[in-house]
Amino acid sequence: MSVSRLACGPGKVFTLSEQEPKKKHKSRHGKGEKKKPLEINWRAWYLVGVLFFISIPLGLYLWNPFTGVQRVRKRVAAIEGRAEVEVVAPGILQAIFGSDVGFWSQVAGGTQVMRLHLDQSKVSDEDLRILRSTPFLTSLHLSNTAIGDAGLKYLKYATELKELLLVNTAAVTDKGLEELPHLKKLESINLTGTQVTEEIAETLKSVHSLKEVTLGGPKITPEGIEKVRAALPGVEVHPKPGGTTPAPPAPVPLKPMG
């Protein structure tokens, strides 16, 4: 506000006040103009959705060579074993793209290793580190291999395992099987031809899912097998003396010289 004084004769002063003009703020939308409703570009959103949907399998395809499944398959092939995989992709994706194992094997997360056949392979104790990358594994065959106690420590990673074959693994002892209680779903185990003793009963008692055990070897007697049977009520315990080592190949006859 500003104040002005005017002199109007002797001794008289009149004071006038002026109101400062207020600044007027114009509405963004103009006087009396209503806000326009938000317009959605459905075509653009549709295009974004399509691109996003396509990018998922493409990204999984590009990432596939670096997944644990592919590393396991390569290592198993290198030691002359065999890995069986199954499709584990979500059902909705299988409904769209089909359930062919060959297709999903090219997509990261599309398949998982379910069974490992390493019988008579070149597998070593350290090779069993691959069990860290097989969370869905249900069957593991290690018969007639050089596997020992050191390799069996990796069994704790195969928490879905249901079947374990260790026939003629002469380096396996009671100590190496101390990881068995981690296998909450183990149903069948074959220890024929190992170095286990009747003390294995204490370990097997902690595997509550067991249904079948096959025993036999140089360090377990018929009395020891009966002790195991008594410790595992409800479990079928099959005695099997010795092992099932394959017969050696017949010698090749030498050709006469001359």
DAPE-V711000 format. One record per backbone hydrogen bond with DSSP energy under -1.0 kcal/mol. NH is the residue of the N-H (numbers start at 1). CO is the residue of the C=O. E is the energy in kcal/mol with one decimal. If there is no record, write none. Layout:
<<NH:CO:E> <NH:CO:E>>
This chain:
<<2:18:-1.6> <4:16:-2.9> <6:14:-2.8> <8:12:-2.0> <12:9:-1.4> <14:6:-2.3> <16:4:-3.0> <18:2:-2.4> <30:27:-1.6> <33:30:-1.7> <42:40:-1.5> <45:41:-2.0> <46:42:-2.4> <47:43:-2.2> <48:44:-2.4> <49:45:-2.5> <50:46:-2.3> <51:47:-2.5> <52:48:-2.5> <53:49:-2.4> <54:50:-2.2> <55:51:-2.1> <56:52:-1.1> <58:54:-1.5> <59:55:-2.9> <60:56:-2.4> <61:57:-2.2> <62:58:-2.2> <63:59:-1.8> <64:60:-1.2> <66:63:-2.0> <67:64:-2.0> <71:67:-1.6> <72:68:-2.5> <73:69:-2.3> <74:70:-2.1> <75:71:-2.1> <76:72:-2.8> <77:73:-2.1> <78:74:-1.8> <79:75:-1.4> <80:77:-1.3> <81:76:-2.9> <82:117:-1.9> <84:115:-3.0> <86:112:-1.9> <88:110:-2.6> <89:110:-1.0> <94:90:-2.0> <95:91:-2.2> <97:93:-3.2> <98:94:-2.1> <104:100:-2.3> <105:101:-1.8> <106:103:-1.6> <107:104:-1.3> <108:60:-1.8> <110:107:-2.3> <112:86:-1.9> <114:84:-2.9> <115:84:-1.6> <116:139:-2.3> <117:82:-3.2> <118:141:-2.1> <120:143:-2.2> <121:118:-1.8> <122:79:-2.5> <128:125:-1.0> <129:126:-1.6> <130:127:-1.9> <131:128:-1.7> <132:129:-2.0> <133:130:-2.0> <134:131:-1.2> <137:134:-1.5> <138:114:-3.3> <139:114:-1.5> <140:163:-2.2> <141:116:-2.5> <142:165:-2.7> <144:167:-3.0> <152:148:-1.2> <154:151:-1.6> <155:152:-1.7> <157:154:-1.6> <158:155:-2.0> <159:157:-1.3> <161:158:-1.7> <162:138:-2.8> <163:138:-1.9> <164:188:-2.1> <165:140:-2.4> <166:190:-2.4> <168:192:-2.7> <169:166:-1.3> <172:169:-2.1> <178:175:-1.6> <180:177:-1.7> <182:179:-2.0> <183:180:-2.5> <184:182:-1.5> <186:183:-1.3> <187:162:-2.5> <188:162:-2.3> <189:212:-1.7> <190:164:-2.0> <191:214:-3.2> <193:216:-3.5> <194:191:-1.4> <195:172:-2.7> <200:197:-1.8> <201:198:-1.7> <202:199:-1.3> <204:200:-2.5> <205:201:-1.8> <206:203:-1.4> <207:204:-1.5> <208:206:-1.1> <210:207:-1.5> <211:187:-2.9> <212:187:-2.3> <213:236:-3.1> <214:189:-2.1> <215:238:-2.4> <220:217:-1.2> <225:221:-2.2> <226:222:-1.8> <227:223:-1.7> <228:224:-2.0> <229:225:-2.4> <230:226:-2.3> <231:227:-1.5> <235:232:-1.9> <236:211:-2.5> <238:213:-3.3> <240:215:-3.1>>
